[in-house]
Amino acid sequence: QVQLVESGGGSVQPGGSLRLSCAASGIIFSINAMGWYRQAPGKQRELVATITGGGSINYADSVKGRFTISRDNAKNTVYLQMNSLKAEDTAVYYCNSRRNGVPGTTRWGQGIQVTVSS
């Protein structure tokens, strides 16, 4: 059974930083692409960043230069370091795993709230 458990969310002032973690179990972590998505109230879920098993990384334009995704295959964990946070980064952040090219393997975490407010 696949489980993705996010941690590290919370409230922070504009310009602050947070680091999200997602611990995975029930998958062969090293061969899964991992990602972070977010959903703000009244908006669709959107991609934030992804990292493949081989380490290829993709970011949404809105977070480039501020957010960094990384993974530790020994700990089955993916991270999202978020710096220079803005009010528009406020959302529920979701961890995602999938096997590229293998249908039916996408899994989601339960989501974690990030609030950026003064």
N, CA, C and O of each residue as an XYZ file, in Angstrom:
472
protein
N       0.849     -1.188      0.000
C       0.000      0.000      0.000
C       0.889      1.244      0.000
O       1.765      1.396      0.851
N       0.650      2.123     -0.963
C       1.456      3.328     -1.090
C       0.985      4.372     -0.088
O      -0.213      4.621      0.049
N       1.931      4.971      0.602
C       1.623      6.089      1.491
C       2.609      7.211      1.247
O       3.818      6.993      1.172
N       2.072      8.420      1.123
C       2.880      9.626      1.011
C       2.444     10.544      2.141
O       1.280     10.938      2.208
N       3.365     10.887      3.027
C       3.025     11.680      4.202
C       3.826     12.969      4.199
O       5.051     12.962      4.328
N       3.104     14.086      4.047
C       3.739     15.402      4.014
C       3.907     15.958      5.428
O       3.126     15.649      6.329
N       4.923     16.771      5.602
C       5.139     17.480      6.865
C       5.888     18.781      6.565
O       6.443     18.961      5.481
N       5.888     19.678      7.548
C       6.665     20.903      7.434
C       5.886     22.142      7.054
O       6.467     23.222      6.946
N       4.596     22.017      6.851
C       3.801     23.190      6.498
C       3.578     24.095      7.699
O       4.069     23.834      8.797
N       2.832     25.158      7.465
C       2.533     26.086      8.542
C       2.333     27.495      8.026
O       2.084     27.717      6.841
N       2.447     28.446      8.946
C       2.260     29.860      8.609
C       3.589     30.589      8.690
O       4.406     30.332      9.574
N       3.786     31.491      7.762
C       5.031     32.259      7.710
C       4.736     33.630      7.121
O       3.785     33.794      6.357
N       5.552     34.609      7.478
C       5.390     35.956      6.923
C       5.988     36.022      5.520
O       6.859     35.225      5.171
N       5.519     36.967      4.726
C       6.122     37.160      3.393
C       7.634     37.346      3.502
O       8.130     38.045      4.384
N       8.346     36.706      2.588
C       9.804     36.740      2.619
C      10.425     35.619      3.419
O      11.638     35.417      3.366
N       9.609     34.887      4.161
C      10.108     33.798      4.977
C      10.339     32.516      4.197
O      10.184     32.466      2.977
N      10.716     31.476      4.941
C      11.042     30.187      4.337
C      10.352     29.046      5.076
O      10.075     29.133      6.272
N      10.086     27.991      4.343
C       9.596     26.736      4.898
C      10.213     25.595      4.104
O      10.560     25.759      2.935
N      10.349     24.437      4.744
C      10.768     23.241      4.028
C       9.730     22.151      4.230
O       9.446     21.736      5.354
N       9.175     21.701      3.121
C       8.235     20.588      3.143
C       8.979     19.277      2.925
O       9.957     19.210      2.181
N       8.492     18.242      3.592
C       9.028     16.898      3.405
C       7.883     15.959      3.051
O       6.746     16.161      3.476
N       8.193     14.941      2.275
C       7.213     13.911      1.934
C       7.906     12.563      2.056
O       8.805     12.238      1.281
N       7.477     11.788      3.039
C       8.029     10.455      3.255
C       7.158      9.430      2.550
O       5.944      9.388      2.748
N       7.784      8.611      1.732
C       7.055      7.633      0.927
C       7.294      6.219      1.439
O       8.382      5.885      1.909
N       6.263      5.403      1.337
C       6.385      3.981      1.640
C       5.509      3.205      0.680
O       4.545      3.735      0.128
N       5.857      1.943      0.486
C       5.054      1.104     -0.394
C       5.383      1.231     -1.862
O       4.688      0.662     -2.704
N       6.447      1.978     -2.190
C       6.878      2.108     -3.575
C       8.391      1.894     -3.638
O       9.090      2.005     -2.631
N       8.876      1.588     -4.832
C      10.318      1.555     -5.044
C      10.720      2.998     -5.319
O      10.723      3.451     -6.464
N      11.058      3.706     -4.256
C      11.171      5.158     -4.311
C      12.131      5.630     -5.389
O      11.852      6.599     -6.095
N      13.262      4.944     -5.516
C      14.327      5.457     -6.380
C      13.937      5.517     -7.850
O      14.549      6.262     -8.615
N      12.927      4.745     -8.264
C      12.561      4.742     -9.672
C      11.295      5.531     -9.936
O      10.821      5.588    -11.071
N      10.746      6.136     -8.903
C       9.546      6.945     -9.062
C       9.899      8.408     -9.259
O      10.783      8.954     -8.598
N       9.185      9.026    -10.187
C       9.226     10.478    -10.255
C       8.404     11.019     -9.095
O       7.324     10.508     -8.801
N       8.915     12.051     -8.438
C       8.233     12.663     -7.304
C       7.947     14.126     -7.625
O       8.684     14.768     -8.373
N       6.878     14.634     -7.055
C       6.539     16.018     -7.343
C       5.774     16.683     -6.222
O       5.242     16.035     -5.322
N       5.738     17.977     -6.308
C       4.921     18.806     -5.434
C       3.942     19.600     -6.283
O       4.314     20.207     -7.287
N       2.693     19.584     -5.863
C       1.633     20.356     -6.495
C       0.973     21.192     -5.406
O       1.158     20.938     -4.216
N       0.202     22.192     -5.825
C      -0.509     22.992     -4.830
C      -1.877     23.406     -5.363
O      -2.111     23.479     -6.569
N      -2.757     23.669     -4.423
C      -4.105     24.112     -4.791
C      -4.536     25.207     -3.834
O      -4.682     24.991     -2.631
N      -4.736     26.387     -4.400
C      -5.234     27.523     -3.634
C      -6.755     27.522     -3.667
O      -7.347     26.935     -4.572
N      -7.399     28.168     -2.698
C      -8.868     28.209     -2.676
C      -9.435     28.754     -3.982
O      -9.010     29.804     -4.464
N     -10.393     28.033     -4.547
C     -11.046     28.475     -5.764
C     -10.242     28.283     -7.035
O     -10.665     28.709     -8.110
N      -9.080     27.640     -6.922
C      -8.225     27.436     -8.089
C      -7.973     25.956     -8.321
O      -8.183     25.128     -7.435
N      -7.517     25.638     -9.528
C      -7.183     24.256     -9.842
C      -5.821     23.897     -9.245
O      -4.983     24.761     -8.987
N      -5.632     22.609     -9.037
C      -4.335     22.129     -8.580
C      -3.305     22.372     -9.678
O      -3.565     22.127    -10.856
N      -2.132     22.859     -9.274
C      -1.099     23.178    -10.257
C       0.239     22.576     -9.850
O       0.516     22.363     -8.670
N       1.054     22.312    -10.858
C       2.385     21.784    -10.614
C       3.268     22.853     -9.988
O       3.233     24.016    -10.389
N       4.066     22.443     -8.991
C       5.067     23.326     -8.400
C       6.455     22.896     -8.867
O       7.219     23.704     -9.394
N       6.772     21.626     -8.671
C       8.095     21.124     -9.056
C       8.059     19.607     -9.123
O       7.308     18.963     -8.391
N       8.874     19.037    -10.006
C       8.990     17.588    -10.095
C      10.466     17.204    -10.183
O      11.304     17.992    -10.620
N      10.761     15.980     -9.760
C      12.112     15.438     -9.869
C      11.999     13.964    -10.208
O      11.297     13.214     -9.530
N      12.701     13.547    -11.269
C      12.640     12.152    -11.682
C      13.600     11.302    -10.843
O      14.391     11.818    -10.053
N      13.504      9.995    -11.040
C      14.436      9.119    -10.350
C      15.877      9.383    -10.736
O      16.794      9.156     -9.947
N      16.074      9.864    -11.956
C      17.409     10.190    -12.433
C      17.885     11.584    -12.049
O      19.018     11.965    -12.342
N      17.003     12.349    -11.383
C      17.393     13.666    -10.896
C      17.045     14.831    -11.795
O      17.428     15.963    -11.503
N      16.325     14.587    -12.886
C      15.888     15.699    -13.732
C      14.789     16.483    -13.018
O      13.874     15.909    -12.428
N      14.905     17.804    -13.086
C      14.032     18.679    -12.300
C      13.285     19.649    -13.207
O      13.811     20.132    -14.210
N      12.050     19.912    -12.824
C      11.219     20.877    -13.539
C      10.499     21.745    -12.510
O      10.005     21.240    -11.502
N      10.443     23.049    -12.768
C       9.764     23.981    -11.875
C       8.705     24.766    -12.629
O       8.844     25.031    -13.823
N       7.654     25.131    -11.927
C       6.729     26.117    -12.457
C       7.452     27.465    -12.529
O       8.299     27.772    -11.690
N       7.109     28.255    -13.530
C       7.770     29.555    -13.686
C       7.598     30.419    -12.438
O       8.492     31.191    -12.094
N       6.471     30.296    -11.767
C       6.163     31.157    -10.630
C       7.062     30.899     -9.417
O       7.127     31.729     -8.510
N       7.751     29.760     -9.395
C       8.581     29.441     -8.225
C      10.070     29.342     -8.557
O      10.895     29.159     -7.662
N      10.412     29.460     -9.832
C      11.824     29.364    -10.221
C      12.660     30.405     -9.488
O      12.286     31.574     -9.397
N      13.789     29.959     -8.972
C      14.684     30.850     -8.257
C      14.336     31.016     -6.787
O      15.120     31.586     -6.028
N      13.176     30.528     -6.376
C      12.761     30.644     -4.966
C      12.605     29.282     -4.297
O      12.907     29.137     -3.112
N      12.141     28.293     -5.036
C      11.888     26.963     -4.493
C      12.938     25.987     -5.028
O      13.419     26.129     -6.152
N      13.284     24.989     -4.199
C      14.208     23.947     -4.615
C      13.653     22.589     -4.216
O      13.346     22.352     -3.048
N      13.528     21.699     -5.194
C      13.090     20.335     -4.921
C      14.324     19.441     -4.868
O      15.276     19.623     -5.627
N      14.288     18.475     -3.958
C      15.394     17.523     -3.851
C      14.837     16.204     -3.324
O      13.709     16.140     -2.836
N      15.648     15.156     -3.430
C      15.205     13.859     -2.951
C      16.365     13.139     -2.283
O      17.527     13.320     -2.648
N      16.023     12.319     -1.300
C      17.003     11.472     -0.620
C      16.494     10.043     -0.756
O      15.602      9.621     -0.019
N      17.063      9.304     -1.698
C      16.573      7.949     -1.967
C      16.835      7.007     -0.792
O      16.114      6.023     -0.622
N      17.838      7.286      0.008
C      18.123      6.445      1.170
C      17.042      6.584      2.236
O      16.806      5.667      3.023
N      16.387      7.752      2.251
C      15.341      8.014      3.249
C      13.941      7.960      2.656
O      12.957      8.197      3.355
N      13.853      7.646      1.356
C      12.545      7.610      0.679
C      11.768      8.910      0.896
O      10.568      8.892      1.171
N      12.462     10.016      0.770
C      11.864     11.308      1.084
C      12.190     12.322     -0.007
O      13.304     12.365     -0.529
N      11.198     13.130     -0.334
C      11.381     14.257     -1.244
C      11.107     15.541     -0.458
O      10.245     15.582      0.421
N      11.858     16.576     -0.796
C      11.784     17.837     -0.072
C      11.418     18.977     -1.022
O      11.639     18.904     -2.230
N      10.852     20.029     -0.434
C      10.638     21.262     -1.172
C      11.065     22.402     -0.266
O      10.371     22.734      0.695
N      12.203     22.999     -0.573
C      12.670     24.171      0.159
C      12.055     25.398     -0.482
O      12.250     25.647     -1.672
N      11.322     26.157      0.290
C      10.614     27.321     -0.215
C      11.172     28.580      0.453
O      11.043     28.756      1.665
N      11.776     29.432     -0.327
C      12.344     30.696      0.157
C      11.616     31.876     -0.465
O      10.907     31.728     -1.460
N      11.794     33.033      0.124
C      11.188     34.271     -0.397
C       9.698     34.076     -0.658
O       9.185     34.440     -1.716
N       9.026     33.505      0.306
C       7.610     33.176      0.130
C       6.763     34.428     -0.032
O       7.021     35.470      0.570
N       5.742     34.284     -0.870
C       4.815     35.371     -1.161
C       3.404     34.953     -0.761
O       3.118     33.769     -0.583
N       2.542     35.932     -0.625
C       1.150     35.639     -0.260
C       0.508     34.691     -1.267
O      -0.311     33.847     -0.904
N       0.888     34.838     -2.534
C       0.294     33.987     -3.570
C       0.792     32.546     -3.537
O       0.312     31.710     -4.303
N       1.744     32.247     -2.661
C       2.164     30.857     -2.467
C       1.250     30.123     -1.493
O       1.376     28.912     -1.309
N       0.336     30.850     -0.874
C      -0.601     30.232      0.065
C      -1.456     29.196     -0.648
O      -2.109     29.499     -1.647
N      -1.449     27.977     -0.133
C      -2.177     26.880     -0.778
C      -2.023     25.618      0.069
O      -1.243     25.582      1.021
N      -2.773     24.600     -0.294
C      -2.512     23.256      0.204
C      -1.524     22.608     -0.768
O      -1.748     22.579     -1.978
N      -0.446     22.098     -0.220
C       0.609     21.483     -1.028
C       0.489     19.960     -0.944
O       0.332     19.390      0.135
N       0.565     19.326     -2.104
C       0.397     17.883     -2.201
C       1.661     17.236     -2.760
O       2.262     17.732     -3.712
N       2.044     16.134     -2.156
C       3.131     15.307     -2.667
C       2.561     14.313     -3.674
O       1.441     13.830     -3.510
N       3.321     14.013     -4.697
C       2.868     13.138     -5.778
C       3.977     12.172     -6.144
O       5.152     12.537     -6.164
N       3.598     10.939     -6.434
C       4.571      9.984     -6.962
C       3.964      9.288     -8.172
O       2.749      9.112     -8.257
N       4.819      8.897     -9.098
C       4.338      8.159    -10.265
C       5.510      7.452    -10.928
O       6.665      7.859    -10.804
N       5.174      6.386    -11.633
C       6.153      5.724    -12.491
C       5.936      6.268    -13.893
O       4.894      6.011    -14.496
N       6.875      6.998    -14.411
C       6.725      7.579    -15.748
C       6.454      6.489    -16.774
O       7.177      5.497    -16.862
N       5.395      6.699    -17.547
C       5.063      5.764    -18.606
C       4.290      4.535    -18.162
O       4.005      3.651    -18.970
N       3.945      4.473    -16.872
C       3.201      3.313    -16.359
C       1.843      3.799    -15.860
O       1.761      4.417    -14.798
N       0.776      3.526    -16.615
C      -0.551      4.008    -16.199
C      -0.972      3.464    -14.844
O      -0.616      2.348    -14.464
N      -1.737      4.273    -14.124
C      -2.311      3.816    -12.866
C      -1.393      3.851    -11.680
O      -1.731      3.312    -10.626
N      -0.223      4.478    -11.817
C       0.722      4.475    -10.709
C       0.790      5.817     -9.974
O       1.585      5.966     -9.046
N      -0.013      6.774    -10.364
C       0.017      8.069     -9.696
C      -0.609      7.972     -8.313
O      -1.693      7.412     -8.146
N       0.074      8.513     -7.342
C      -0.411      8.545     -5.975
C      -0.236      9.941     -5.396
O       0.655     10.694     -5.789
N      -1.125     10.269     -4.439
C      -1.112     11.589     -3.815
C      -1.045     11.480     -2.300
O      -1.582     10.544     -1.709
N      -0.383     12.443     -1.681
C      -0.446     12.590     -0.243
C      -1.739     13.287      0.157
O      -2.553     13.653     -0.691
N      -1.912     13.461      1.454
C      -3.169     14.037      1.956
C      -3.167     15.566      1.870
O      -4.212     16.199      2.020
N      -2.016     16.144      1.633
C      -1.920     17.601      1.515
C      -1.557     18.262      2.833
O      -1.868     17.760      3.913
N      -0.888     19.404      2.715
C      -0.487     20.147      3.905
C      -0.614     21.644      3.611
O      -0.267     22.106      2.524
N      -1.112     22.384      4.587
C      -1.393     23.802      4.392
C      -0.130     24.634      4.559
O       0.640     24.451      5.502
N       0.061     25.553      3.619
C       1.091     26.585      3.719
C       0.389     27.929      3.600
O      -0.301     28.194      2.616
N       0.568     28.769      4.604
C      -0.064     30.081      4.621
C       1.014     31.150      4.749
O       1.831     31.124      5.669
N       0.998     32.088      3.807
C       1.959     33.194      3.827
C       1.165     34.478      4.042
O       0.402     34.911      3.179
N       1.361     35.069      5.206
C       0.557     36.237      5.564
C       1.294     37.076      6.585
O       2.027     36.564      7.431
N       1.082     38.380      6.484
C       1.661     39.274      7.478
C       0.668     39.531      8.599
O       0.974     40.265      9.538
